[in-house]
Amino acid sequence: TRDVFLCGEAFFDVAKDSLHPFIVHASGNEIKVKGTKFNVRAFLDEDSSTTTLIEGKVEVTVPGQANPISLTPGMALAVSNDQKNVSIYQVDENNAIGWYKGEFNAYHMTLEQICKDLEKRFNVKIMISNDKIASKVYYASFVNNEDADGILNALNIHRDFRIRKQDKFYYIY
């Protein structure tokens, strides 16, 4: 077998090879690949892992589930890290792998979720001091390789919050 153990996020483009199965191990799940393009997001500091199928077919084995879950293109599978919550939903494939193409997409994400992604992507630390600001939901796409400053300033177009930056630390209040 061809085995990959993942902690983080990766985009895979795997050639079909029935003699040498390709298996991704992430957050306790096994993703068996049939020759396909797909994205896996499995960070230890997040509540769930997500497998998004772009092309082809994958089967995901989730501990505690009786049968593997097959995905079709345009579908995503989110599994809570304790494997108690499993959900399948439709996605826009382009948005799902935007990070791979240098884009930053935030669709139906809270400012808190966006900031966690910005921290990972730009190696910065962002502190939000107001829960109301942190829970505000955004729909945005950045396709020109904007940095953390540009993204935060664009999200603040209505001046809902203030940003103070000191070195690699951002304070939002």
Secondary structure, DSSP 8 states (H G I E B T S, - for coil): -EEEEESEEEEEEE---TTS-EEEEETTEEEEESSEEEEEEE-TTSSEEEEEEEES-EEEE-TT-SS-EEE-TTEEEEEETTS--EEEEE--HHHHTGGGGT-EEEEEEEHHHHHHHHHHHHT-EEEE--HHHHT-EEEEEE-S---HHHHHHHHTTT--S-EEEETTEEEE-
